[in-house]
Amino acid sequence: MVTNLVDNALKYAASQVEVSLRAEEGQALLRASDDGPGIPPEERAALFAFGTQSVDAKPGSGLGLQSAHRVALTHGGRIWAEESTWGGAALHASLPLAEEEEPPAAG
């Protein structure tokens, strides 16, 4: 999933890509942003559906983001697209963090 989001940013970036990962409110939040052409708002939801590609898609199988979406859903997370601060795409994924287990009591 991480590779798919980062590869997409690298494929469409004009010159800048930023990748961040942080923990917040029990979730791991990944963001891959670029300064490329962006994704029109009306195409963002369909971006993650199998068998669809953007009108401006570059060569590729078209399965990377769909696979990332499936991984996120399988693990109780989600994935979505927004506009980056540079006007390109910002792809986000969230996954629930595992709860820490208490070590067994010595005894």
PyMOL commands that place a pseudoatom at each C-alpha (Angstrom):
pseudoatom trace, name=CA, resn=MET, resi=1, chain=A, elem=C, hetatm=0, pos=[0.000, 0.000, 0.000]
pseudoatom trace, name=CA, resn=VAL, resi=2, chain=A, elem=C, hetatm=0, pos=[2.770, 2.435, 0.929]
pseudoatom trace, name=CA, resn=THR, resi=3, chain=A, elem=C, hetatm=0, pos=[4.633, 1.674, -2.285]
pseudoatom trace, name=CA, resn=ASN, resi=4, chain=A, elem=C, hetatm=0, pos=[1.496, 2.209, -4.385]
pseudoatom trace, name=CA, resn=LEU, resi=5, chain=A, elem=C, hetatm=0, pos=[0.790, 5.645, -2.913]
pseudoatom trace, name=CA, resn=VAL, resi=6, chain=A, elem=C, hetatm=0, pos=[4.419, 6.789, -3.139]
pseudoatom trace, name=CA, resn=ASP, resi=7, chain=A, elem=C, hetatm=0, pos=[4.854, 5.407, -6.676]
pseudoatom trace, name=CA, resn=ASN, resi=8, chain=A, elem=C, hetatm=0, pos=[1.764, 7.314, -7.778]
pseudoatom trace, name=CA, resn=ALA, resi=9, chain=A, elem=C, hetatm=0, pos=[3.155, 10.567, -6.349]
pseudoatom trace, name=CA, resn=LEU, resi=10, chain=A, elem=C, hetatm=0, pos=[6.516, 9.978, -8.051]
pseudoatom trace, name=CA, resn=LYS, resi=11, chain=A, elem=C, hetatm=0, pos=[4.823, 9.189, -11.370]
pseudoatom trace, name=CA, resn=TYR, resi=12, chain=A, elem=C, hetatm=0, pos=[2.791, 12.410, -11.477]
pseudoatom trace, name=CA, resn=ALA, resi=13, chain=A, elem=C, hetatm=0, pos=[5.046, 14.903, -9.669]
pseudoatom trace, name=CA, resn=ALA, resi=14, chain=A, elem=C, hetatm=0, pos=[6.517, 17.804, -11.597]
pseudoatom trace, name=CA, resn=SER, resi=15, chain=A, elem=C, hetatm=0, pos=[9.429, 18.151, -9.159]
pseudoatom trace, name=CA, resn=GLN, resi=16, chain=A, elem=C, hetatm=0, pos=[8.259, 17.647, -5.557]
pseudoatom trace, name=CA, resn=VAL, resi=17, chain=A, elem=C, hetatm=0, pos=[7.013, 14.708, -3.510]
pseudoatom trace, name=CA, resn=GLU, resi=18, chain=A, elem=C, hetatm=0, pos=[6.426, 14.651, 0.227]
pseudoatom trace, name=CA, resn=VAL, resi=19, chain=A, elem=C, hetatm=0, pos=[5.681, 11.505, 2.207]
pseudoatom trace, name=CA, resn=SER, resi=20, chain=A, elem=C, hetatm=0, pos=[4.638, 11.608, 5.847]
pseudoatom trace, name=CA, resn=LEU, resi=21, chain=A, elem=C, hetatm=0, pos=[3.609, 9.031, 8.417]
pseudoatom trace, name=CA, resn=ARG, resi=22, chain=A, elem=C, hetatm=0, pos=[2.249, 9.816, 11.860]
pseudoatom trace, name=CA, resn=ALA, resi=23, chain=A, elem=C, hetatm=0, pos=[0.187, 8.253, 14.614]
pseudoatom trace, name=CA, resn=GLU, resi=24, chain=A, elem=C, hetatm=0, pos=[-2.962, 10.062, 15.680]
pseudoatom trace, name=CA, resn=GLU, resi=25, chain=A, elem=C, hetatm=0, pos=[-5.970, 8.930, 17.724]
pseudoatom trace, name=CA, resn=GLY, resi=26, chain=A, elem=C, hetatm=0, pos=[-5.203, 5.220, 17.359]
pseudoatom trace, name=CA, resn=GLN, resi=27, chain=A, elem=C, hetatm=0, pos=[-4.555, 5.465, 13.614]
pseudoatom trace, name=CA, resn=ALA, resi=28, chain=A, elem=C, hetatm=0, pos=[-1.426, 5.324, 11.465]
pseudoatom trace, name=CA, resn=LEU, resi=29, chain=A, elem=C, hetatm=0, pos=[-1.842, 8.120, 8.898]
pseudoatom trace, name=CA, resn=LEU, resi=30, chain=A, elem=C, hetatm=0, pos=[0.143, 8.028, 5.666]
pseudoatom trace, name=CA, resn=ARG, resi=31, chain=A, elem=C, hetatm=0, pos=[0.179, 10.890, 3.159]
pseudoatom trace, name=CA, resn=ALA, resi=32, chain=A, elem=C, hetatm=0, pos=[1.937, 11.007, -0.220]
pseudoatom trace, name=CA, resn=SER, resi=33, chain=A, elem=C, hetatm=0, pos=[1.695, 14.457, -1.856]
pseudoatom trace, name=CA, resn=ASP, resi=34, chain=A, elem=C, hetatm=0, pos=[2.987, 15.768, -5.166]
pseudoatom trace, name=CA, resn=ASP, resi=35, chain=A, elem=C, hetatm=0, pos=[3.052, 18.936, -7.244]
pseudoatom trace, name=CA, resn=GLY, resi=36, chain=A, elem=C, hetatm=0, pos=[1.688, 17.309, -10.389]
pseudoatom trace, name=CA, resn=PRO, resi=37, chain=A, elem=C, hetatm=0, pos=[-1.557, 18.017, -12.246]
pseudoatom trace, name=CA, resn=GLY, resi=38, chain=A, elem=C, hetatm=0, pos=[-3.757, 16.835, -9.384]
pseudoatom trace, name=CA, resn=ILE, resi=39, chain=A, elem=C, hetatm=0, pos=[-6.958, 14.827, -9.514]
pseudoatom trace, name=CA, resn=PRO, resi=40, chain=A, elem=C, hetatm=0, pos=[-10.221, 16.590, -10.354]
pseudoatom trace, name=CA, resn=PRO, resi=41, chain=A, elem=C, hetatm=0, pos=[-12.657, 16.385, -7.413]
pseudoatom trace, name=CA, resn=GLU, resi=42, chain=A, elem=C, hetatm=0, pos=[-15.238, 14.527, -9.510]
pseudoatom trace, name=CA, resn=GLU, resi=43, chain=A, elem=C, hetatm=0, pos=[-12.695, 11.740, -10.255]
pseudoatom trace, name=CA, resn=ARG, resi=44, chain=A, elem=C, hetatm=0, pos=[-11.376, 11.211, -6.713]
pseudoatom trace, name=CA, resn=ALA, resi=45, chain=A, elem=C, hetatm=0, pos=[-13.927, 8.666, -5.490]
pseudoatom trace, name=CA, resn=ALA, resi=46, chain=A, elem=C, hetatm=0, pos=[-13.674, 6.524, -8.641]
pseudoatom trace, name=CA, resn=LEU, resi=47, chain=A, elem=C, hetatm=0, pos=[-9.878, 6.568, -8.457]
pseudoatom trace, name=CA, resn=PHE, resi=48, chain=A, elem=C, hetatm=0, pos=[-9.896, 3.594, -6.084]
pseudoatom trace, name=CA, resn=ALA, resi=49, chain=A, elem=C, hetatm=0, pos=[-12.505, 1.468, -7.897]
pseudoatom trace, name=CA, resn=PHE, resi=50, chain=A, elem=C, hetatm=0, pos=[-11.240, -1.536, -9.852]
pseudoatom trace, name=CA, resn=GLY, resi=51, chain=A, elem=C, hetatm=0, pos=[-11.247, -1.086, -13.604]
pseudoatom trace, name=CA, resn=THR, resi=52, chain=A, elem=C, hetatm=0, pos=[-11.099, 2.714, -13.628]
pseudoatom trace, name=CA, resn=GLN, resi=53, chain=A, elem=C, hetatm=0, pos=[-8.313, 5.129, -14.463]
pseudoatom trace, name=CA, resn=SER, resi=54, chain=A, elem=C, hetatm=0, pos=[-8.180, 8.895, -14.687]
pseudoatom trace, name=CA, resn=VAL, resi=55, chain=A, elem=C, hetatm=0, pos=[-8.601, 10.452, -18.110]
pseudoatom trace, name=CA, resn=ASP, resi=56, chain=A, elem=C, hetatm=0, pos=[-5.055, 11.810, -17.730]
pseudoatom trace, name=CA, resn=ALA, resi=57, chain=A, elem=C, hetatm=0, pos=[-3.592, 8.507, -16.468]
pseudoatom trace, name=CA, resn=LYS, resi=58, chain=A, elem=C, hetatm=0, pos=[0.009, 7.732, -17.318]
pseudoatom trace, name=CA, resn=PRO, resi=59, chain=A, elem=C, hetatm=0, pos=[0.984, 4.259, -18.543]
pseudoatom trace, name=CA, resn=GLY, resi=60, chain=A, elem=C, hetatm=0, pos=[0.567, 1.527, -15.968]
pseudoatom trace, name=CA, resn=SER, resi=61, chain=A, elem=C, hetatm=0, pos=[-1.756, -1.288, -15.030]
pseudoatom trace, name=CA, resn=GLY, resi=62, chain=A, elem=C, hetatm=0, pos=[-4.194, 0.993, -13.240]
pseudoatom trace, name=CA, resn=LEU, resi=63, chain=A, elem=C, hetatm=0, pos=[-4.311, -1.450, -10.332]
pseudoatom trace, name=CA, resn=GLY, resi=64, chain=A, elem=C, hetatm=0, pos=[-1.953, 0.208, -7.838]
pseudoatom trace, name=CA, resn=LEU, resi=65, chain=A, elem=C, hetatm=0, pos=[-4.402, 2.518, -6.106]
pseudoatom trace, name=CA, resn=GLN, resi=66, chain=A, elem=C, hetatm=0, pos=[-7.188, -0.029, -6.320]
pseudoatom trace, name=CA, resn=SER, resi=67, chain=A, elem=C, hetatm=0, pos=[-4.932, -2.590, -4.616]
pseudoatom trace, name=CA, resn=ALA, resi=68, chain=A, elem=C, hetatm=0, pos=[-3.989, -0.053, -1.944]
pseudoatom trace, name=CA, resn=HIS, resi=69, chain=A, elem=C, hetatm=0, pos=[-7.689, 0.595, -1.347]
pseudoatom trace, name=CA, resn=ARG, resi=70, chain=A, elem=C, hetatm=0, pos=[-8.383, -3.108, -0.913]
pseudoatom trace, name=CA, resn=VAL, resi=71, chain=A, elem=C, hetatm=0, pos=[-5.484, -3.472, 1.565]
pseudoatom trace, name=CA, resn=ALA, resi=72, chain=A, elem=C, hetatm=0, pos=[-6.733, -0.512, 3.596]
pseudoatom trace, name=CA, resn=LEU, resi=73, chain=A, elem=C, hetatm=0, pos=[-10.294, -1.877, 3.746]
pseudoatom trace, name=CA, resn=THR, resi=74, chain=A, elem=C, hetatm=0, pos=[-9.111, -5.387, 4.615]
pseudoatom trace, name=CA, resn=HIS, resi=75, chain=A, elem=C, hetatm=0, pos=[-7.251, -4.035, 7.635]
pseudoatom trace, name=CA, resn=GLY, resi=76, chain=A, elem=C, hetatm=0, pos=[-10.028, -1.743, 8.856]
pseudoatom trace, name=CA, resn=GLY, resi=77, chain=A, elem=C, hetatm=0, pos=[-8.649, 1.427, 7.303]
pseudoatom trace, name=CA, resn=ARG, resi=78, chain=A, elem=C, hetatm=0, pos=[-9.526, 3.776, 4.508]
pseudoatom trace, name=CA, resn=ILE, resi=79, chain=A, elem=C, hetatm=0, pos=[-7.878, 5.625, 1.642]
pseudoatom trace, name=CA, resn=TRP, resi=80, chain=A, elem=C, hetatm=0, pos=[-8.790, 8.923, -0.026]
pseudoatom trace, name=CA, resn=ALA, resi=81, chain=A, elem=C, hetatm=0, pos=[-7.497, 11.702, -2.274]
pseudoatom trace, name=CA, resn=GLU, resi=82, chain=A, elem=C, hetatm=0, pos=[-7.386, 15.460, -1.792]
pseudoatom trace, name=CA, resn=GLU, resi=83, chain=A, elem=C, hetatm=0, pos=[-5.563, 18.386, -3.334]
pseudoatom trace, name=CA, resn=SER, resi=84, chain=A, elem=C, hetatm=0, pos=[-2.004, 18.865, -2.056]
pseudoatom trace, name=CA, resn=THR, resi=85, chain=A, elem=C, hetatm=0, pos=[-0.715, 22.206, -0.801]
pseudoatom trace, name=CA, resn=TRP, resi=86, chain=A, elem=C, hetatm=0, pos=[1.152, 22.487, -4.127]
pseudoatom trace, name=CA, resn=GLY, resi=87, chain=A, elem=C, hetatm=0, pos=[-2.033, 21.982, -6.171]
pseudoatom trace, name=CA, resn=GLY, resi=88, chain=A, elem=C, hetatm=0, pos=[-1.234, 18.374, -7.077]
pseudoatom trace, name=CA, resn=ALA, resi=89, chain=A, elem=C, hetatm=0, pos=[-2.590, 15.229, -5.470]
pseudoatom trace, name=CA, resn=ALA, resi=90, chain=A, elem=C, hetatm=0, pos=[-2.409, 14.220, -1.831]
pseudoatom trace, name=CA, resn=LEU, resi=91, chain=A, elem=C, hetatm=0, pos=[-3.215, 10.555, -1.318]
pseudoatom trace, name=CA, resn=HIS, resi=92, chain=A, elem=C, hetatm=0, pos=[-4.017, 9.561, 2.258]
pseudoatom trace, name=CA, resn=ALA, resi=93, chain=A, elem=C, hetatm=0, pos=[-4.365, 6.202, 3.970]
pseudoatom trace, name=CA, resn=SER, resi=94, chain=A, elem=C, hetatm=0, pos=[-5.283, 5.408, 7.542]
pseudoatom trace, name=CA, resn=LEU, resi=95, chain=A, elem=C, hetatm=0, pos=[-4.968, 2.100, 9.351]
pseudoatom trace, name=CA, resn=PRO, resi=96, chain=A, elem=C, hetatm=0, pos=[-5.811, 1.292, 12.953]
pseudoatom trace, name=CA, resn=LEU, resi=97, chain=A, elem=C, hetatm=0, pos=[-2.783, 0.891, 15.189]
pseudoatom trace, name=CA, resn=ALA, resi=98, chain=A, elem=C, hetatm=0, pos=[-2.416, -2.376, 17.068]
pseudoatom trace, name=CA, resn=GLU, resi=99, chain=A, elem=C, hetatm=0, pos=[-3.004, -2.125, 20.776]
pseudoatom trace, name=CA, resn=GLU, resi=100, chain=A, elem=C, hetatm=0, pos=[0.036, -2.736, 22.940]
pseudoatom trace, name=CA, resn=GLU, resi=101, chain=A, elem=C, hetatm=0, pos=[-0.035, -6.056, 24.706]
pseudoatom trace, name=CA, resn=GLU, resi=102, chain=A, elem=C, hetatm=0, pos=[0.903, -6.289, 28.355]
pseudoatom trace, name=CA, resn=PRO, resi=103, chain=A, elem=C, hetatm=0, pos=[3.937, -8.519, 28.917]
pseudoatom trace, name=CA, resn=PRO, resi=104, chain=A, elem=C, hetatm=0, pos=[3.152, -11.690, 30.874]
pseudoatom trace, name=CA, resn=ALA, resi=105, chain=A, elem=C, hetatm=0, pos=[3.536, -11.343, 34.617]
pseudoatom trace, name=CA, resn=ALA, resi=106, chain=A, elem=C, hetatm=0, pos=[6.738, -12.804, 36.007]
pseudoatom trace, name=CA, resn=GLY, resi=107, chain=A, elem=C, hetatm=0, pos=[6.095, -15.581, 38.343]
for i in range(1, 107): cmd.bond("trace and resi %d" % i, "trace and resi %d" % (i + 1))
show_as sticks, trace
zoom trace
